[in-house]
Amino acid sequence: MIDRKKMPPIVDAVHYQLELKPYTHHQLANGVDVYMIDAGAEEVLQIEWLYKAGNCYESQNLIAATTNYLLRAGTTTHTAYELDEKIDYVGAYVNRGCYNEQASITLHCLNKHTDVLLPLIREVLTESVFPSHELLLYQQNMKQRLSVNLRKSDYVAGRLIDAYLFGEEHPYGKYSSPSSFDALTRDALLAFYERYYKQGHFQLFVAGKIPGDIVEKLNRYFGDLPITIPDLPMHPCHPATQKKFNIQNDPAGVQGAIRLARPFPDRHHPDFLPALVLNTVFGGFFGSRLMSNIREEKGYTYGIHSYLLNLQQTSAWMISTEAGKEVCEATIKEVYAEMNRLCNEPISEEELNLVRNYMMGGLLGDLDGPFQLIARWKNLLLNNLPPAHFHRTIDTIRNVNAQQLQALAQRYLNPADFYELVVV
Amino acid sequence: MITFDRFTLSNGLRVLVHTDVSTPMAVVNVLYDVGARDEDPDQTGFAHLFEHLMFGGSLHIPDYDEPLQLAGGENNAYTTNDLTNYYIQLPADNLETAFWLESDRMLSLAFSQKSLGVQQKVVCEEFKEHYLNKPYGDVWSHMRSLAYQVHPYRWMTIGRELAHIEQARLQQVKDFFFKYYTPCNAILVVAGNVHVAQVRALAEKWFGPIPSGTRYQRKLPIEPTQTAARFKMIQAPVPLDLLCKTWHMTDRLGASYHATDLLTDMLGGSASSRLHQQLVKEQKLFVHIDCYHFGSSDPGLVTIEGKLVEGVSMEKAEQALQEQLNAFLSQPPSEQELEKVKNKTESAIAFEDMSVMSRASSLAYYELLGDAAWMNLELSKYASVTTAQIAAVSNELFRTENQNTLYYYANPSA
């Protein structure tokens, strides 16, 4: 008979010697940096062109995002439909993404199709024309999508809490409105495109089962593009002075979207890595204090999470949940009670050990596969962190102690410092 | 080509092993052959509620998650109308922890009244979050009950109403468990940095002693062939009108399944697809329009769904959609258009197969359908579809009498 009450012996994940597989680095003729991870069994590639063309660079709301989105809307030689047709014909995906500092275009394809796709990508990066009719259609449809999103309490709460933290004038806090879509002009898009794409700066991140001639091909299609590094404009933060907000959004709503948040330093601050561990204990995984208490003990919500915002110039500590309208107040009270518990009592060795193992196991899983590896490298590079940061992360997970975490909680988890928002 | 080994324990548990030593991780995937379609019509949402209870402690292990997290693992689960699937990813060194946990909850749950009470509340909040508090969250509740009259696909996995979840009793939970959660109704897939002999030994040790149970014989009512178009109109406090139409299609193993899947890609699903190109970009009648199906085990629904541009009438939008369908039916798609959707499928499968977790759940699913090896035949099945088959399947599918239409009107005061 086996003893089912006894857990089989485990290897503590904290003892794993984790290494971040190094990238290979190349430079194109114009000095563009190429970072590559060669891994995986499938004949697939992911290539990302990452431009300094995010929201921070725009002088009018939505210009960066719209320019990025409409890169596929037509070039001097192909209409939007012709581009879509060519990309779809080879089963490729060309996605755009606009963030705060960066904006990107990402290609996913089978290796055998790069010869068709790379010249097309060059074309959208150098010869886009932003046709007026495509812009008009975009404005109309985006305004309508916005009207749907504004009916969702979680969407509204997400916009407002960022605005409280950073101010509506800051790239991290500003949000869209129907009038900001109306104000977009083709000329403004063309000017932004000229400055930040055609004459801008990009880096290349390549991952997958990499064909031997990829650098040569990238050089052929992208090695002659002019490169100028744009200045990153600085925006002062104007956080809200009021701390508590109750917003009525949907009279028939049955749940409230709750967001609690406070400012937190960026990744270079010595408190950042220990805070990742403290956050995991607090609300960073299924076994966290918030989840155990508010979902598994009280059943107030389907899920509750805390996290540090992934921003480059600063950060914030956020707690996010949707809870039954009648238990929103009780939920917030419990979140604060959990903060106080972390401030007043050291975390037990047993709980801390579990969290260390969980985080290390998660890290091991996160390093699995070419796309995951390149994403981790990209995060280090964009935040100007050295490769040793990876080992510092592991050291912190292994060695940070309960006293340090308690002191950290006392520094940052004070209910009075948090913005508190409920949107019903 | 996904390779695997397969064996069956004496209690009927089917075990599949897929080795990939390029990863340091292991995946343990347990699929139970029970979904929302197996529920009592007066007790809908039970299969999904039950999935939550599977984390509330088992016979010998009071807490499922804690030991797994200690072993560096993560897990989750999902319920569909067809099946319930549980999966764990953990460092391969700690594989046995997953066997210990999964086998104990297959042996028996702890059946705690407290866990039932809490999870009833949690699931009610999930219901509210995704289906009541979200605009358009109830579209599928209306469409399912319109398109299906007798088959249990007529309700959603989450259930028909909150009351069904609130009314669940502990005895019903026990009955459900011993009927469906047995070795002979389950498929275990172990994948990643694992070896067959190791998995066989662990499976014998932990799952071998569990009583087999009785194989569940599914006898679901068969949906009668629809003979006349159906129509429903509702009003909801949403900003935009929505048009949703469905047509009954074949089951997952039906001869026309792959042709049907490809034709939905021709109509919707990508920027260059017909409906997006014509109705969103050219005629500017829809904000978005999609064509898809769920790939359900029993005969499913091809769906076309889109939100209307403000000021466009439902009748006009529907008429324009019908013209597109007529054009599709009157002239078979070109070889080039077929090649395009085949290429897309090839690419989608390659990206999907990158993850060990996704390979493991696919193997379990194809084994449930009849044979895990069918997973490796999918590409050739898609490749063999011809334009003539697409034309024949489309003509059979898009008949007026096979059609269900939902007008979902925006009305601020509804």
Interface residues (C-beta under 8 A of the other chain):
Chain A: I2 R4 K5 M7 P8 P9 I10 V11 A13 Y16 A39 G40 A41 E42 E43 V44 R72 A80 Y81 D84 E85 I87 D88 Y89 V90 G91 A92 Y93 H108 C109 L110 L137 Q140 N141 Q144 R145 S147 V148 L150 R151 K152 S153 D250 A252 G253 V254 Q255 F285 F286 G287 R295 E296 E297 K298 G299 Y300 T301 Y302 E322 A323 G324 N353 L354 V355 N357 Y358 M360 G361 G362 L364 G365 D368 G369 F371
Chain B: D20 S22 T23 P24 M25 L59 H60 I61 D65 E66 P67 Q69 L70 A71 G72 G73 E74 Q89 L90 P91 D93 N94 E96 T97 F99 W100 S103 D104 L107 G117 V118 Q119 Q120 K121 V122 V123 C124 E125 E126 K128 E129 L132 N133 K134 P135 Y136 K205 W206 P209 P237 V238 P239 L240 S270 A271 S272 S273 Q277 V280 K281 K284 V287 H288 K307 V309 E310 Q336 E339 K340 N343 K344 T345 E346 S347 A348 A350 F351 D353 M354 S355 V356
